[in-house]
């Protein structure tokens, strides 16, 4: 089954930039584009439900007309649904190659993602979610910048994020820059087995470099045409990744959502990168 690239639009500058990004990516990957908008009937307005639905549909059609003119060979479908945005977006993500939404840096994600809705969608989406800022421009994708991806743990822990990064880089003719951050764990965290592994590797930093190389090897084999740079640095994962954002055309982070008493959480690394990276960010669920 061919999965479309799906963009959520709501008329904001951020969502229109996300729609443009999604259209370009759909062209590169030779996939259809699906445009989704969710709306609620506003009783305070002096117009009935059908009239309001007409206003919404006209706005979506105008946005679609613009991207269709830019990409005449692109297949575009629209879905205008009345209901909660979180449900509409979660449903859209389930059947998509990726879900693309607008975001505002240095603050909460906005548009469709008002309040806790954005965090809920990102945390619960079964497919990658890409967040794009209003100022995003196509030129950034052709400036020789890398697709930067965070890697942690063993080869399986970041497999989904690495796959997304390599697939995206291959479609763009770009390089992948894989980043692994590490910190000194407390002495009591070491087991005899882990101490032996560290000793065999020659110390902590060589151990981390080897762990990154091992995680990358399957993807190097699968995408031999994609240049790869490896970056291992001591520090917090969020800070190390953000230090790479200036050379990135896209940042890719994995996420393992967890539930708390106050709702879904996407993890501190993804949260920090989403708010502060100066480029589009893809949040990829663990497999």
N, C-alpha and C positions, 0 to 999 in steps of 0.2 A: 504494500500500500504506500502510495506517495503521500508524505506528510507535507502540508504547506508551511511556509513561514507566516506566522500570524502576528499582526500588529494591533494593539489596542489604541484607539483614538478617542479623544474627547474634545478636540478643538483647541487645546492649549498648544503653545509653541513647542513645548517638550514632546508632546505626542505626535505632532506633525514631523518633527525631526526624527522621531522613532519610526514613523511610517516611511520616510525617505530611506533610512538606514535599512529597514526590512526589505524594501523594494530592491535596493542594490544587492543585498545579500541573496535574495531570491533569484535575481538574474544570474549572479555568479554560480549559484548552486543548481541552476536550471530547475527551480521549484516554483509552484504557484504561490501567490500571495493571498492571504485571507485578512480582511479588515473587520475588526470587531468593535462595536460600540454598545455600551449598556446605558440605559437611561431610566429615570423614574418620572412618573406623572406628577406634575407640580400643581396642586389644587389652587395655589395662590395666584396662578396666572389666569388671565381672562381668556382662556382658550381651552377647548375640549381636548380629550386624549388624542383623537385622530389628528387634530391640528398640530399638537405638540410633536406627535410622531412624525408628521410631515416636515416640521422644522429640523428635527434631528436627522432624518434621512437625507434631506437636502444638504446639510452640512457634511455628512459622510460622503455623499456622492461628489461634492466639490473637491474634497481631499483626494478621493480616488481618481477623479478626472485628471488632477495634476500629476500624480505618479504615472498614470497610464500614458499621458502625453510624453513624459520623460523616458518611459520604457515601453514602446509600442508593442513589443512582442511578449510582454509579461501577462500571464493569466491572473486576473484579479477577481475575487468574489467578496461580497460584503455580508455582514450579519449584524443587523440592528435589533437588539432584544430589550424588552422592558424588564427590569429586575435589578437585583443587587450586582454591583460591579464585581465584587469578589467571586461570586458564583460564576458569572459569565466568563471571567478571565481564567478561572481554574478549569472550567469546561473547555475553553478554547485551547489552553496549554496542553491538555491531555491528548489532543489529536494533532498537535503541531510538531514540526521539527524543532522549533523554538518559538517562544513568545517574546515580542519586542515591545517595550513600554518606554514612555518618557520619564525622565527623572530630573530633579533639581539638586545640584551638588551642594555640599555644605549645609544640608538641612534635610528634612523629611522628603521622601519621594512623594510627588504630587500628582495632580490630574486624577486618573483612575485610582491612584494609590493614596488617597486621603487617609490620614490617621493610621490605624492599624491594618487597613485593607492591603496596602502594599506588602507589608511584612507577611501577612497571611498568605497572599498569593505566591510570593517567592518561596516561603517555607513549605507550602503544600504542593506546588507545581511539580508534576512528574517529569517535566521536560526542562531544558535550559531556559532561563529568563534573562534577556538582555535589556539593560537600562541605558538609555541614550539621553544626553542633554540637549537643550535647545540650540546651543551654539555648535553642535557637531556639523562637520563639513566633509564632503567626499574627498577633498584634497588630503586629509589626514590619513586616508587609507592608501594613498599613492606616494607617500613621502618617505618610504623606506623604513618605516617604524616596525617594531616587532609585535607579534602576538605574545603577550606576557602571560604565563600561567603559573599559579602557585602549586607546589607539590609538597606533600607531607606523608609521613608514615611509610608503609611498604608499597610495592608496585600496584596492589589492588586498591589502595585507599584513594588514590587520585586518578584512577584509570579513566573515569568518565570525563573529568576536566581535561586530562591530557588528550583524549580522543577528540573532544570538541576543539581544543586549541590547534591540533595538527590538521584536522579537517578544514578549519577556517583558514589557516595559513596556506594550505595547499591550494584552496580555491582562489586565494589572493596573490599567490606567488611571493609570500612573505616568509620571514624567519620566525621561529619559535624561540622565546627566551624563557627557560624554565627556572623558577626561583624556589629555593628551599631555604627556609630560615631555621635556626636552631638556637637553643638556650641550654645553659648548664642545668641539668636536673639535680635535685638534692641527692646526696650520697646514698641515702637509704632507698632510693628508687632502683639502684643497681642490683641485679641478681647475679649470681655466679655466671650464668649463661651470657648475660649482656656484657659483663666485664670481659669475658673471653672474646666476644665479638669485637669489642672496642680494642682489645689488645692486638687481635689479629689484624685489624685495620690500621693500626699505628696511631690511634688517638681519636678524639671526638670529631675534629674537622674532616680528616680523611674518611672516617666512617660515614659522615653525612654526605660527602661528595660521592662515595660509592653507592649509597642508598639512592641518590638522585640518578646516577648513571644507570643503575639497575631498573629503576622505574621507567626511564626514558627508552631503554633499548628496544622493547617491542614496538614502540611508535616510530623510532628511527628506522626499524626494519620495514614497517608498513608504509612509511612515507619517506623513502630515501631521497626524494627531491627537495625536501624541506630542510633548510639550514637550521641548526640548533645551537644555541648558546646556553651554557649552564652557569647558574649563579648561586653560590652557597655562601650565606652570611650569617654571622651570629647576631641575633636580635629578635624582636617580636615579629611574627609573621606579617601582621598588618603593616607595620612601619617599613619593613624590608620591601614588601610588595609596592607600597606607595612610593618608595624611593625610585622605583622602576617606571612609574607611570608616565614620566616625561618622555620616554622613548617608546611608548606603547601606542599602537593604533587600536588595541583592544586588550582588556585585562580579563582573565578567566580565573575564577575561583570556584572551588567546590563547596558544597554545604551539606551538612547533616542536621536537618531540622530537629528541634526538640520542643516539647510542650512544657509550659510552666503554668502556674496558677493564673498568670495574667495574659496567656495566649502563646502563640507560636514564636519561637526565636530562631534566627538563622545563623547565629554564631558571631562572635566579635570580629573575626577577620573579614568575613563577607560584609558585615555591617559597616566597618570602617572604610573599606575600599569603595563600597557603594556611595558613601557620602563624600569622599574626598578625592577619588581618582579623577584626573582631568581628561578622561577618555571614556568611551562606552565600556560597560562592565557586564560580563556574562556570568551568571550564577548557575552552576551546573549541579544538579542533585547527584548524590552518590548512588551507585548501582547496588 
